[in-house]
Amino acid sequence: MNTYSSNLQELEVQRQQLERLWQPTPVQRIRKISNTWLRAAGQWLIQSLTEGNQLRIWVKETKQSTAWYVYDPASSVQRQFDSEEALRIWLEQRYSN
């Protein structure tokens, strides 16, 4: 057998060993999945406990215009405004009453 052929075989064995080492074990896969799930559940819990009944405000932009939205979880009311100024006026009136 020539040296070239034996070197190729050794390289192939080393490649297979490295690939086995690189692949995560079943335990590692389960840990990764459970960590991802636990992180998502924790974020949801923190968000649920800290946001409470706070107003949620967001903006949607289209080619024609910009719309401002507000949602009040306490009253389940959602409003849309054509400008930031209109939204601010509504907020001031809401908190001054």
C-alpha positions in Angstrom: 0.0 0.0 0.0 1.4 3.4 -0.9 1.8 6.3 1.6 -0.7 8.4 -0.3 -3.5 5.9 0.2 -2.8 5.4 3.9 -2.6 9.2 4.4 -6.0 9.6 2.8 -7.4 6.9 5.0 -6.0 8.6 8.1 -7.4 11.9 7.0 -10.8 10.3 6.5 -10.7 8.8 10.0 -9.8 12.1 11.5 -12.5 13.9 9.5 -15.1 11.4 10.8 -13.9 11.9 14.4 -14.0 15.6 14.1 -17.5 15.5 12.6 -18.7 13.4 15.6 -17.1 15.8 18.0 -18.7 18.8 16.2 -22.3 17.3 16.3 -24.2 18.2 19.4 -25.2 15.3 21.6 -28.9 14.6 22.3 -28.5 16.2 25.8 -27.0 19.3 24.2 -29.8 19.5 21.7 -32.4 19.2 24.5 -30.7 21.9 26.6 -30.6 24.3 23.6 -34.3 23.7 22.9 -35.3 24.0 26.6 -33.1 27.1 27.0 -34.8 28.8 24.1 -38.3 27.9 25.3 -37.5 29.0 28.9 -36.1 32.3 27.7 -39.2 33.0 25.6 -41.5 32.0 28.6 -39.4 34.3 30.9 -39.7 37.2 28.5 -43.4 36.7 28.2 -43.8 36.6 32.0 -41.7 39.7 32.6 -43.6 41.6 29.9 -47.0 40.5 31.3 -46.1 41.5 34.8 -44.5 44.8 34.0 -46.6 46.2 31.2 -49.9 45.9 32.9 -52.5 48.3 31.6 -50.0 50.7 29.9 -51.0 52.3 26.6 -49.4 50.8 23.6 -48.5 53.2 20.8 -47.1 52.4 17.4 -46.7 54.0 13.9 -47.6 52.5 10.5 -46.1 54.2 7.5 -47.4 53.7 4.0 -46.4 55.4 0.7 -49.2 57.8 1.1 -49.2 58.7 4.8 -48.3 57.9 8.4 -50.8 56.6 10.9 -50.4 56.7 14.6 -52.2 54.1 16.7 -52.9 53.8 20.4 -54.3 50.8 22.3 -55.6 51.0 25.8 -55.7 47.4 27.3 -57.7 48.7 30.3 -60.6 49.7 28.2 -59.8 47.6 25.1 -60.0 50.8 23.0 -57.9 51.3 19.9 -57.7 54.6 18.2 -56.0 55.8 15.0 -54.6 59.3 14.4 -53.4 61.1 11.3 -50.6 62.9 13.1 -48.4 62.7 16.1 -49.9 66.1 17.2 -53.4 64.7 17.2 -52.3 61.7 19.3 -50.6 64.1 21.8 -53.8 66.1 22.1 -55.8 63.0 22.7 -53.3 61.9 25.4 -53.3 65.2 27.1 -57.1 65.3 27.2 -57.2 61.7 28.4 -54.9 62.4 31.4 -56.3 65.8 32.2 -59.8 64.4 32.9 
